[in-house]
Amino acid sequence: MDLFSMQGRYNRAKYFWVVLVIVLVGQLVSTGIGMAVSNFVSDPQTAFVTSLTIALIVAIGIAVVAAFQAVKRLHDMDRPGTHYWLLLIPIYNIYFGLVLLFKKGTEGENKYGPDPLAGK
């Protein structure tokens, strides 16, 4: 599994579990670093700003890796990766996120690769 690649296809289950693990690990890392910073910095305001900055950096990293996974899911539905930007449209992003989670991918090989469920 290559987290930093947009090549290939993810079925619904793999997409769900990979994104869930990415988000949980990111939250644990962000919380752990924030707690460590607050223990080492005596000024509460500096600790808050530093923790917030670190949390923002981790969140950006999570968003980038999750975007790669969403593109693979789009490929499974035979849609181009540029459709990822539709997730930035308010309200529509809720619908589109549910489509990524619940719509069945194309059966058989498509232009993005072999069916991830082939042979199962």
C-alpha positions as protocol buffer text, in pm:
chain_id: "A"
residue {
  index: 1
  type: MET
  ca { x: 0 y: 0 z: 0 }
}
residue {
  index: 2
  type: ASP
  ca { x: 151 y: 327 z: -113 }
}
residue {
  index: 3
  type: LEU
  ca { x: 3 y: 620 z: 80 }
}
residue {
  index: 4
  type: PHE
  ca { x: 179 y: 880 z: -134 }
}
residue {
  index: 5
  type: SER
  ca { x: 64 y: 762 z: -476 }
}
residue {
  index: 6
  type: MET
  ca { x: -245 y: 839 z: -681 }
}
residue {
  index: 7
  type: GLN
  ca { x: -199 y: 533 z: -902 }
}
residue {
  index: 8
  type: GLY
  ca { x: -436 y: 240 z: -879 }
}
residue {
  index: 9
  type: ARG
  ca { x: -778 y: 177 z: -732 }
}
residue {
  index: 10
  type: TYR
  ca { x: -930 y: 131 z: -384 }
}
residue {
  index: 11
  type: ASN
  ca { x: -1254 y: -48 z: -319 }
}
residue {
  index: 12
  type: ARG
  ca { x: -1500 y: 90 z: -62 }
}
residue {
  index: 13
  type: ALA
  ca { x: -1378 y: -112 z: 235 }
}
residue {
  index: 14
  type: LYS
  ca { x: -1009 y: -47 z: 181 }
}
residue {
  index: 15
  type: TYR
  ca { x: -1074 y: 325 z: 132 }
}
residue {
  index: 16
  type: PHE
  ca { x: -1274 y: 343 z: 457 }
}
residue {
  index: 17
  type: TRP
  ca { x: -1016 y: 159 z: 667 }
}
residue {
  index: 18
  type: VAL
  ca { x: -712 y: 335 z: 523 }
}
residue {
  index: 19
  type: VAL
  ca { x: -861 y: 682 z: 573 }
}
residue {
  index: 20
  type: LEU
  ca { x: -983 y: 590 z: 923 }
}
residue {
  index: 21
  type: VAL
  ca { x: -634 y: 476 z: 1024 }
}
residue {
  index: 22
  type: ILE
  ca { x: -473 y: 786 z: 870 }
}
residue {
  index: 23
  type: VAL
  ca { x: -705 y: 1018 z: 1062 }
}
residue {
  index: 24
  type: LEU
  ca { x: -668 y: 830 z: 1393 }
}
residue {
  index: 25
  type: VAL
  ca { x: -289 y: 818 z: 1371 }
}
residue {
  index: 26
  type: GLY
  ca { x: -280 y: 1186 z: 1280 }
}
residue {
  index: 27
  type: GLN
  ca { x: -497 y: 1275 z: 1577 }
}
residue {
  index: 28
  type: LEU
  ca { x: -283 y: 1070 z: 1814 }
}
residue {
  index: 29
  type: VAL
  ca { x: 38 y: 1228 z: 1682 }
}
residue {
  index: 30
  type: SER
  ca { x: -106 y: 1578 z: 1703 }
}
residue {
  index: 31
  type: THR
  ca { x: -237 y: 1525 z: 2056 }
}
residue {
  index: 32
  type: GLY
  ca { x: 84 y: 1363 z: 2175 }
}
residue {
  index: 33
  type: ILE
  ca { x: 303 y: 1638 z: 2038 }
}
residue {
  index: 34
  type: GLY
  ca { x: 70 y: 1903 z: 2178 }
}
residue {
  index: 35
  type: MET
  ca { x: 85 y: 1748 z: 2524 }
}
residue {
  index: 36
  type: ALA
  ca { x: 463 y: 1719 z: 2507 }
}
residue {
  index: 37
  type: VAL
  ca { x: 498 y: 2083 z: 2405 }
}
residue {
  index: 38
  type: SER
  ca { x: 273 y: 2199 z: 2688 }
}
residue {
  index: 39
  type: ASN
  ca { x: 495 y: 2009 z: 2934 }
}
residue {
  index: 40
  type: PHE
  ca { x: 816 y: 2172 z: 2809 }
}
residue {
  index: 41
  type: VAL
  ca { x: 698 y: 2530 z: 2762 }
}
residue {
  index: 42
  type: SER
  ca { x: 617 y: 2726 z: 3076 }
}
residue {
  index: 43
  type: ASP
  ca { x: 427 y: 3014 z: 2914 }
}
residue {
  index: 44
  type: PRO
  ca { x: 68 y: 2901 z: 2844 }
}
residue {
  index: 45
  type: GLN
  ca { x: 23 y: 3133 z: 2546 }
}
residue {
  index: 46
  type: THR
  ca { x: 344 y: 3013 z: 2379 }
}
residue {
  index: 47
  type: ALA
  ca { x: 248 y: 2652 z: 2446 }
}
residue {
  index: 48
  type: PHE
  ca { x: -96 y: 2710 z: 2293 }
}
residue {
  index: 49
  type: VAL
  ca { x: 40 y: 2876 z: 1980 }
}
residue {
  index: 50
  type: THR
  ca { x: 310 y: 2611 z: 1936 }
}
residue {
  index: 51
  type: SER
  ca { x: 60 y: 2328 z: 1983 }
}
residue {
  index: 52
  type: LEU
  ca { x: -181 y: 2489 z: 1741 }
}
residue {
  index: 53
  type: THR
  ca { x: 93 y: 2531 z: 1480 }
}
residue {
  index: 54
  type: ILE
  ca { x: 196 y: 2168 z: 1513 }
}
residue {
  index: 55
  type: ALA
  ca { x: -168 y: 2056 z: 1491 }
}
residue {
  index: 56
  type: LEU
  ca { x: -210 y: 2260 z: 1173 }
}
residue {
  index: 57
  type: ILE
  ca { x: 99 y: 2105 z: 1014 }
}
residue {
  index: 58
  type: VAL
  ca { x: -22 y: 1754 z: 1104 }
}
residue {
  index: 59
  type: ALA
  ca { x: -372 y: 1835 z: 969 }
}
residue {
  index: 60
  type: ILE
  ca { x: -226 y: 1949 z: 638 }
}
residue {
  index: 61
  type: GLY
  ca { x: -26 y: 1626 z: 617 }
}
residue {
  index: 62
  type: ILE
  ca { x: -338 y: 1421 z: 691 }
}
residue {
  index: 63
  type: ALA
  ca { x: -535 y: 1610 z: 426 }
}
residue {
  index: 64
  type: VAL
  ca { x: -269 y: 1547 z: 161 }
}
residue {
  index: 65
  type: VAL
  ca { x: -245 y: 1174 z: 232 }
}
residue {
  index: 66
  type: ALA
  ca { x: -626 y: 1143 z: 252 }
}
residue {
  index: 67
  type: ALA
  ca { x: -654 y: 1323 z: -83 }
}
residue {
  index: 68
  type: PHE
  ca { x: -430 y: 1059 z: -243 }
}
residue {
  index: 69
  type: GLN
  ca { x: -661 y: 789 z: -109 }
}
residue {
  index: 70
  type: ALA
  ca { x: -973 y: 970 z: -237 }
}
residue {
  index: 71
  type: VAL
  ca { x: -819 y: 987 z: -585 }
}
residue {
  index: 72
  type: LYS
  ca { x: -764 y: 609 z: -579 }
}
residue {
  index: 73
  type: ARG
  ca { x: -1128 y: 566 z: -477 }
}
residue {
  index: 74
  type: LEU
  ca { x: -1237 y: 792 z: -763 }
}
residue {
  index: 75
  type: HIS
  ca { x: -1029 y: 579 z: -999 }
}
residue {
  index: 76
  type: ASP
  ca { x: -1221 y: 273 z: -882 }
}
residue {
  index: 77
  type: MET
  ca { x: -1539 y: 446 z: -996 }
}
residue {
  index: 78
  type: ASP
  ca { x: -1371 y: 527 z: -1332 }
}
residue {
  index: 79
  type: ARG
  ca { x: -1363 y: 898 z: -1255 }
}
residue {
  index: 80
  type: PRO
  ca { x: -1058 y: 1124 z: -1292 }
}
residue {
  index: 81
  type: GLY
  ca { x: -868 y: 1241 z: -986 }
}
residue {
  index: 82
  type: THR
  ca { x: -955 y: 1602 z: -1064 }
}
residue {
  index: 83
  type: HIS
  ca { x: -1304 y: 1528 z: -932 }
}
residue {
  index: 84
  type: TYR
  ca { x: -1141 y: 1536 z: -588 }
}
residue {
  index: 85
  type: TRP
  ca { x: -1181 y: 1915 z: -593 }
}
residue {
  index: 86
  type: LEU
  ca { x: -1559 y: 1868 z: -576 }
}
residue {
  index: 87
  type: LEU
  ca { x: -1504 y: 1782 z: -209 }
}
residue {
  index: 88
  type: LEU
  ca { x: -1427 y: 2150 z: -148 }
}
residue {
  index: 89
  type: ILE
  ca { x: -1781 y: 2261 z: -241 }
}
residue {
  index: 90
  type: PRO
  ca { x: -1986 y: 2311 z: 77 }
}
residue {
  index: 91
  type: ILE
  ca { x: -2293 y: 2090 z: 118 }
}
residue {
  index: 92
  type: TYR
  ca { x: -2210 y: 1899 z: -204 }
}
residue {
  index: 93
  type: ASN
  ca { x: -1901 y: 1764 z: -27 }
}
residue {
  index: 94
  type: ILE
  ca { x: -2124 y: 1572 z: 214 }
}
residue {
  index: 95
  type: TYR
  ca { x: -2303 y: 1400 z: -73 }
}
residue {
  index: 96
  type: PHE
  ca { x: -1978 y: 1337 z: -260 }
}
residue {
  index: 97
  type: GLY
  ca { x: -1809 y: 1197 z: 52 }
}
residue {
  index: 98
  type: LEU
  ca { x: -2096 y: 951 z: 90 }
}
residue {
  index: 99
  type: VAL
  ca { x: -2061 y: 855 z: -277 }
}
residue {
  index: 100
  type: LEU
  ca { x: -1694 y: 775 z: -215 }
}
residue {
  index: 101
  type: LEU
  ca { x: -1788 y: 557 z: 81 }
}
residue {
  index: 102
  type: PHE
  ca { x: -2089 y: 373 z: -58 }
}
residue {
  index: 103
  type: LYS
  ca { x: -2093 y: 367 z: -440 }
}
residue {
  index: 104
  type: LYS
  ca { x: -1971 y: 45 z: -591 }
}
residue {
  index: 105
  type: GLY
  ca { x: -1669 y: 75 z: -819 }
}
residue {
  index: 106
  type: THR
  ca { x: -1662 y: -35 z: -1179 }
}
residue {
  index: 107
  type: GLU
  ca { x: -1645 y: -408 z: -1229 }
}
residue {
  index: 108
  type: GLY
  ca { x: -1344 y: -542 z: -1410 }
}
residue {
  index: 109
  type: GLU
  ca { x: -1046 y: -349 z: -1534 }
}
residue {
  index: 110
  type: ASN
  ca { x: -1078 y: 18 z: -1622 }
}
residue {
  index: 111
  type: LYS
  ca { x: -828 y: 277 z: -1748 }
}
residue {
  index: 112
  type: TYR
  ca { x: -690 y: 320 z: -1396 }
}
residue {
  index: 113
  type: GLY
  ca { x: -603 y: -43 z: -1333 }
}
residue {
  index: 114
  type: PRO
  ca { x: -739 y: -386 z: -1250 }
}
residue {
  index: 115
  type: ASP
  ca { x: -1045 y: -441 z: -1033 }
}
residue {
  index: 116
  type: PRO
  ca { x: -934 y: -446 z: -667 }
}
residue {
  index: 117
  type: LEU
  ca { x: -1201 y: -708 z: -595 }
}
residue {
  index: 118
  type: ALA
  ca { x: -1099 y: -941 z: -878 }
}
residue {
  index: 119
  type: GLY
  ca { x: -1042 y: -1292 z: -754 }
}
residue {
  index: 120
  type: LYS
  ca { x: -1213 y: -1238 z: -417 }
}
